[in-house]
Amino acid sequence: MEKMRVRIKKSLLISFVVAFLLLYSSYKPSARAIDESDDQNVISAIVQLEQSIQLLEDEINDLKAQIEKYKQNANVNSLLISEKEKAEILAGITDVQGPGIIISLNDSKAYNGNGDKQNYIVHDIYIQQIVNVLKTAGAEAISINGQRIIATSEIICMGPTVSVNKVDLVPPYIIKAIGNADVMLSSLNLDIFPYLESLKEQYGLDFSYQKNENIQIPKYSANA
């Protein structure tokens, strides 16, 4: 915008100079001094030129103000849309797709009747702790075997199965989370993952995880 203003000034000044030279050469057939009338005409032309430049500058400033206003309105609209989308995702009322991680948990097949069988199966507290860490790590959306996790979701042990959103799920339990994979994995590795790794080594608990660039999580569906 500043460059435009400079170009306008230059163009107006050049036009004035050319017009002045043409006027001067046509009006002055011989070498003589410009009389007071000529001086007054030149001064008047300069004043008019300066007034024209000022008007153009005022118009440019008005346009700048309008552009800034449009930008602010666009930013506000974008912010409102962004906040609405975030609210819909948190409420679970929309499908979500994006990068993240997939965690798989399954009961151990190594149990032979000896020892405590509870050490060989997946418990609801494992899944609940994983979900808690994922939320803290900024997961945008989480699902367990297709069940979308929302604020009111309950994860409850139901004998050999786990109930999520009042739906009985059977292993393997596939936990999907959309968000920053590195941040989520880093948080999990500082919390529940070391314990699950120990269960995997000691009792053969089936536990694995991986990053994925295209995870799809469905919206919440009430089953009550």
N, C-alpha and C positions, 0 to 999 in steps of 0.2 A: 504493500500500500504506500509506503514511504517513497519507493522508487517511482510509482505512478505520479505522485505529487511533484517530484523533481522533474519528471519528463514534461508534465503540464506546464510548469514554470518556464522550462527551457523553450518549449514550443511557443508559448505566448511572447516571451522576450524576443525570440528570433523573428516572429511575425511582426512585432512592433518595430524592430530595427530595420527590417526590409521595407516595411511601409514608410518608415521615416526617411530612409535613403531615397526611395522613389519620389516621395513628396518633395524632399529637399532638392533633388536633381532637376525635377520638372519646374520647380518654382524659382530656381536660382540659375538663370542663363549665364550670368557672369559672376566673377568672384566679388562678393560683397558680404558685409557682416549681416547676421540675422538681426532684424529689428525687434523691438519689444513685442510686436504682435506675434512674430514667429516664436519667441521665447514662451509666450503665454500659451500658444497652441501645443508646444512640446510638453510643458508642465501639465497642461490639462490631459494630454494623452497618457502621460505617465501615471497620473492620479487615477484615471479610468482603468488603466492596466492593473494597477495595484488593487483596485477595488474588485476587478474581475478575478484576480488570483485569490483574493480573500474569500470571495463567494465560492470558488472551487474548493478551497481548503475546508470551508464550512460544510460543503456537501460531502467531501471525503470523510470528515469526522462523523457526520451523521450516518454515513454508510458503515463506518467502523463500529459505531454504537449499535446499529441494527444487527450487524453480523455477530457481534459479541452476545447480543440478546438471544439470537437464534441458537448460538452454541450453548448457552446456558440452559435454554429450554430443552435442547436435544439431550444434554447431559442429565437433566432432571428426568426426562422421559426414559432414558436408558437405565438410570438408577432405579426407577420405579419398576420397570420391566424385570430387571435383574433381581430385585428384592422379591417380587412376586414369584419368579421362577424358583428362587431359593426356598421360599415358604412352601410352595407346592411340593418340592422335592422332600423337604423335611416332614411334611404331612403325609407323604407317601401316596399322593393322589395322582401322580403322573409316572409313566415309565421313564427309566433313566438308562442311558447308555454312555460308556466311557471307559477309560483305563483304570486299572486297579489290581486287586489280588484275588485269588481263589484258594481257599483252604479246604482240605478234605480230612475228615475224621471218621474212622471206622473201628468197630470192636476188633480186638485181637483174635486171631485164629489159633493162638498158641496155647490156649487154656486146655489142660488135660485132666481136670478134675481135682488137681492138687492145689492147695493154697487158696487165697481169697479171690473169688471170681470178680469181685468189684474192681480189682486192679487191671482187669483185661477188657473192660467195657468203657464206652464213652459216656460221661456223666453230663447232666445239664449244666453243672457249674463250670465245666470246661468251656462249653459254648457261650455261656453267659459272660464269662470273663473275656473271651475273645471279642465279643460284641462290645463290651464296655471299653476295652482298649481301642478298638477301631473307632468308636465314637469320639473318644478323647483325642485320637490322632487325626480327626477331621474328615472321617469318611462321609461322603455325601449321601450314599445310599447303601443299605446292607440287606441281604436276603439269606435265608437258610432253607435249602431245598425248595426254593421258589417262593417262600413266605417272606414278604417284605417286613422289615423291622421298622416300627414306628415308636413313638413315645410311650404308647400304652401296651406294647407287645409284651407278652409273658413267655418265658422259657422255663418249662416245668418238666421234671422227670416223671414219666408215666411207666414205671416198671422197666421193661426192656426197650422202651421207646422214649422219645422226647416230644413234648407238646409245645408248639409254637403258634401263637394266635389261635389257640384252642383247636389246633389241627395236629393229630398224632403223626409224627415223622419217624421213619425207620432209617437206620444207618445204611449206607454212608451218609454223613451229614456234610453237605457242600455249602460252605459259607462264602458268599461273594460280597466284595466291598469295592465300591467305586470311589476313587480319590487318588491322592499322591501315594503311589505304591511304596516308594522308598521310606517315606515318613511312617506309614502304617507298619511296614515290616520292622523298621527300627524300633518302634514302640513295642511291638509284639515280642521281639527278641529280648527286650529288657524286662518283660513281664511273664506271660504264660508259656511262650514257646520253649524255653529251657526245661520247664517241668514236663511238657508234652514229649520233648525229645528224650527225657529220662524214662518216661513210661514206654516209649517206643523201644528203647534199648533193653529195658528190663523185662517188659511183658509183651512186647510185640504189637503194641498199639499202632494201628495204621494211621499215620499222620504225615501229611505232605502239604506243600503250598507252592504257588507260582504266581508270577506276574502275568497279566493279560492286558492287551491293549484295547480289547473290544468286549467289555462285559455288558450284558443286558440284564437289568433288574426290573421285574414287572411292578406295577403299582399295587398298593395294598388292596386286598379283597377281604371284606368282613365275612367271617365264616360262622359267627356266633348266631 
